[in-house]
Amino acid sequence: AMEPEGMEPAAHRRPVARDRLWPHVVWEIVLAAGVVAAVFAVRHEDQGALSGAGRDNLLVLVSAGILLGSAFALSLRAAVPNLAVGAVAVVAGVLTAWLQAEHGYQLRVAALITLGGAVALGLVTAFVVVGFRLPGWAVGLGAALGLWAAAQSLSAGRTLTLDGVPNLRDWAWPLAIGAAALSIIGGVLGLLPRARLTLGQYRPSGDPAAARGSRAGLTATAALIGSML
């Protein structure tokens, strides 16, 4: 039989891919159940862990964990998984304290220098990943190892402390709520088809070593810089 003019043969037609949201919903339910179980287990072992100073310490740590998870999720969605986010967080603290303790920088100036270093690291990582089309996870892992070495070199085995900084325990709830809101907003935006298409355009559709185009490269670069920050 003849195919109608202008129609592609059925054997050559590509199926339209559709996102399945139910696995994500199920996974969120499993995670929520895990959190509830962990809360009950902790309360059973130590009643004071979830009240007073113990609760505030936990909220600060949870806030940091949410931010790290959001940073990695951003890079993962952009198909350039950044395995250096944890090392970047550690080195950011070490570098800021080192600039203040060893060179007398004000905390604000030291923090700005550290943020500039994060942007520079994101640009260098993007240059290697996008320019040479290397796997993002491998480049991130290599960067993480280098950052750990840098942290050890800067601290030289000492405990570096920051002076004149606000007590994060006093801001425990705002930090936790802000981090959770950022994560939720990112998740909601990730459900929008246009946002998913834009952020995921660096994903390979054929040969992984093939060029993705300048727009895809810019998206991957922005995602790496954002995850570093």
GIWO-V305517 format. One record per residue. N is the residue number from 1. RES is the residue in three letters. PHI is phi in radians with two decimals (NA if undefined). OMEGA is omega in whole degrees, 0 to 359 (none if undefined). D_LAST is the distance of its C-alpha to the last C-alpha in Angstrom with 1 decimal. Layout:
<<N	RES	PHI	OMEGA	D_LAST> <N	RES	PHI	OMEGA	D_LAST>>
This chain:
<<1	ALA	NA	180	59.1> <2	MET	-1.49	174	57.5> <3	GLU	-1.35	177	54.0> <4	PRO	-1.00	182	53.8> <5	GLU	-1.07	179	53.0> <6	GLY	1.51	180	49.3> <7	MET	-1.69	178	48.4> <8	GLU	-1.43	178	46.5> <9	PRO	-0.96	184	48.4> <10	ALA	-1.04	183	47.4> <11	ALA	-1.20	184	46.7> <12	HIS	-1.76	181	44.1> <13	ARG	-1.31	179	42.2> <14	ARG	-1.62	179	38.7> <15	PRO	-1.15	178	38.1> <16	VAL	-1.39	181	35.6> <17	ALA	-1.35	178	32.7> <18	ARG	-2.14	178	32.0> <19	ASP	-1.27	175	29.2> <20	ARG	-1.82	183	30.6> <21	LEU	-1.53	186	28.9> <22	TRP	-1.09	176	31.3> <23	PRO	-1.09	179	29.6> <24	HIS	-1.20	178	26.4> <25	VAL	-1.10	179	28.5> <26	VAL	-1.07	180	30.4> <27	TRP	-1.13	178	27.3> <28	GLU	-1.12	178	25.9> <29	ILE	-1.14	178	29.4> <30	VAL	-1.09	179	29.4> <31	LEU	-1.13	179	26.1> <32	ALA	-1.08	177	27.5> <33	ALA	-1.10	177	30.7> <34	GLY	-1.11	178	29.0> <35	VAL	-1.12	179	27.2> <36	VAL	-1.07	179	30.6> <37	ALA	-1.10	179	32.4> <38	ALA	-1.13	179	29.9> <39	VAL	-1.07	179	30.5> <40	PHE	-1.12	180	34.2> <41	ALA	-1.15	179	34.2> <42	VAL	-1.16	179	32.3> <43	ARG	-1.08	179	34.6> <44	HIS	-1.19	182	37.5> <45	GLU	-1.47	185	36.6> <46	ASP	-2.62	181	35.4> <47	GLN	-1.13	184	36.0> <48	GLY	-1.40	183	34.0> <49	ALA	-1.19	183	30.7> <50	LEU	-1.96	177	29.9> <51	SER	-2.56	177	31.3> <52	GLY	1.12	183	30.8> <53	ALA	-1.14	179	28.5> <54	GLY	-1.08	178	28.0> <55	ARG	-1.13	181	26.7> <56	ASP	-1.11	176	24.3> <57	ASN	-1.04	181	23.0> <58	LEU	-1.12	180	22.6> <59	LEU	-1.12	178	20.8> <60	VAL	-1.12	179	18.1> <61	LEU	-1.15	178	17.8> <62	VAL	-1.11	179	17.9> <63	SER	-1.05	178	15.1> <64	ALA	-1.09	179	12.8> <65	GLY	-1.12	179	14.3> <66	ILE	-1.13	180	13.8> <67	LEU	-1.12	178	10.1> <68	LEU	-1.13	178	10.0> <69	GLY	-1.10	178	12.7> <70	SER	-1.16	179	11.1> <71	ALA	-1.09	180	8.1> <72	PHE	-1.18	180	11.0> <73	ALA	-1.10	178	13.3> <74	LEU	-1.06	180	11.4> <75	SER	-1.18	180	11.6> <76	LEU	-1.18	178	15.1> <77	ARG	-1.11	180	16.3> <78	ALA	-1.51	177	15.5> <79	ALA	1.18	174	17.6> <80	VAL	-2.31	185	15.1> <81	PRO	-0.95	184	14.5> <82	ASN	-1.75	181	11.7> <83	LEU	-1.41	182	13.6> <84	ALA	-1.67	187	11.4> <85	VAL	-1.07	179	8.9> <86	GLY	-1.14	179	11.5> <87	ALA	-1.13	178	12.1> <88	VAL	-1.09	180	8.6> <89	ALA	-1.09	180	8.9> <90	VAL	-1.14	182	12.5> <91	VAL	-1.16	177	12.1> <92	ALA	-1.05	177	9.7> <93	GLY	-1.15	181	12.6> <94	VAL	-1.12	182	15.2> <95	LEU	-1.13	180	14.1> <96	THR	-1.08	179	14.0> <97	ALA	-1.16	180	17.3> <98	TRP	-1.16	178	18.8> <99	LEU	-1.12	180	18.3> <100	GLN	-1.32	186	19.9> <101	ALA	-1.36	186	22.6> <102	GLU	-1.61	185	23.6> <103	HIS	-2.12	174	23.1> <104	GLY	1.28	178	23.6> <105	TYR	-1.22	171	20.5> <106	GLN	-1.18	184	20.1> <107	LEU	-1.01	182	17.3> <108	ARG	-1.11	180	15.8> <109	VAL	-1.16	179	16.1> <110	ALA	-1.08	179	14.7> <111	ALA	-1.17	179	11.6> <112	LEU	-1.14	177	11.2> <113	ILE	-1.09	179	12.0> <114	THR	-1.11	178	9.4> <115	LEU	-1.12	176	6.6> <116	GLY	-1.09	176	8.9> <117	GLY	-1.11	178	9.2> <118	ALA	-1.14	178	5.7> <119	VAL	-1.10	180	6.7> <120	ALA	-1.08	179	10.0> <121	LEU	-1.12	177	9.5> <122	GLY	-1.10	178	8.2> <123	LEU	-1.15	180	11.3> <124	VAL	-1.13	179	13.5> <125	THR	-1.07	179	12.9> <126	ALA	-1.13	179	13.6> <127	PHE	-1.06	181	16.6> <128	VAL	-1.26	184	18.0> <129	VAL	-1.21	184	17.5> <130	VAL	-1.37	183	18.6> <131	GLY	-1.15	182	20.9> <132	PHE	-1.82	179	22.7> <133	ARG	0.93	176	22.2> <134	LEU	-1.66	180	21.4> <135	PRO	-1.06	181	20.3> <136	GLY	-1.07	183	16.6> <137	TRP	-1.15	181	17.3> <138	ALA	-1.21	179	19.3> <139	VAL	-1.14	178	16.9> <140	GLY	-1.11	178	14.2> <141	LEU	-1.12	177	16.9> <142	GLY	-1.10	178	18.0> <143	ALA	-1.12	180	14.7> <144	ALA	-1.08	179	14.6> <145	LEU	-1.09	178	18.1> <146	GLY	-1.13	179	17.5> <147	LEU	-1.18	177	14.7> <148	TRP	-1.07	177	17.2> <149	ALA	-1.11	179	19.8> <150	ALA	-1.13	179	17.8> <151	ALA	-1.12	178	17.3> <152	GLN	-1.12	180	21.0> <153	SER	-1.19	181	21.9> <154	LEU	-1.19	183	20.2> <155	SER	-1.38	181	21.6> <156	ALA	0.90	178	24.9> <157	GLY	1.40	180	25.7> <158	ARG	-1.60	173	25.4> <159	THR	-1.68	180	23.7> <160	LEU	-1.58	181	21.5> <161	THR	-2.14	178	21.4> <162	LEU	-1.73	178	19.9> <163	ASP	-1.85	176	22.5> <164	GLY	1.23	180	22.6> <165	VAL	-1.80	177	19.8> <166	PRO	-1.19	177	20.4> <167	ASN	-1.34	183	21.6> <168	LEU	-1.10	179	19.2> <169	ARG	-1.12	178	22.3> <170	ASP	-1.26	181	23.5> <171	TRP	-2.01	187	20.6> <172	ALA	-1.06	183	20.7> <173	TRP	-1.17	176	21.9> <174	PRO	-1.02	179	19.7> <175	LEU	-1.10	182	16.5> <176	ALA	-1.14	180	18.0> <177	ILE	-1.15	179	19.2> <178	GLY	-1.11	179	16.0> <179	ALA	-1.13	179	14.0> <180	ALA	-1.13	179	17.1> <181	ALA	-1.11	178	17.3> <182	LEU	-1.07	180	13.9> <183	SER	-1.14	181	14.9> <184	ILE	-1.17	179	18.3> <185	ILE	-1.07	177	17.4> <186	GLY	-1.07	178	15.3> <187	GLY	-1.15	179	18.3> <188	VAL	-1.15	178	20.8> <189	LEU	-1.09	179	19.2> <190	GLY	-1.19	177	19.3> <191	LEU	-1.47	181	23.0> <192	LEU	-1.30	183	23.7> <193	PRO	-0.99	182	25.4> <194	ARG	-1.15	179	24.1> <195	ALA	-1.15	179	20.4> <196	ARG	-1.11	181	21.0> <197	LEU	-1.18	181	22.9> <198	THR	-1.17	184	20.3> <199	LEU	-1.27	184	17.3> <200	GLY	-1.72	185	19.6> <201	GLN	-1.27	177	21.5> <202	TYR	-1.43	180	20.2> <203	ARG	-1.12	182	22.2> <204	PRO	-1.23	176	25.4> <205	SER	-1.84	179	28.6> <206	GLY	-2.60	178	30.9> <207	ASP	-1.19	182	30.5> <208	PRO	-1.06	181	27.0> <209	ALA	-1.53	182	27.4> <210	ALA	-1.33	179	28.3> <211	ALA	-1.18	181	26.3> <212	ARG	-1.75	183	24.4> <213	GLY	1.82	185	24.6> <214	SER	-1.20	180	22.5> <215	ARG	-1.13	178	21.1> <216	ALA	-1.13	178	20.1> <217	GLY	-1.12	178	18.4> <218	LEU	-1.15	177	16.4> <219	THR	-1.10	178	15.4> <220	ALA	-1.11	178	14.3> <221	THR	-1.10	179	12.4> <222	ALA	-1.08	180	10.5> <223	ALA	-1.16	179	9.9> <224	LEU	-1.17	178	8.7> <225	ILE	-1.11	179	6.2> <226	GLY	-1.07	180	5.1> <227	SER	-1.20	177	5.4> <228	MET	-1.15	178	3.8> <229	LEU	-1.13	none	0.0>>
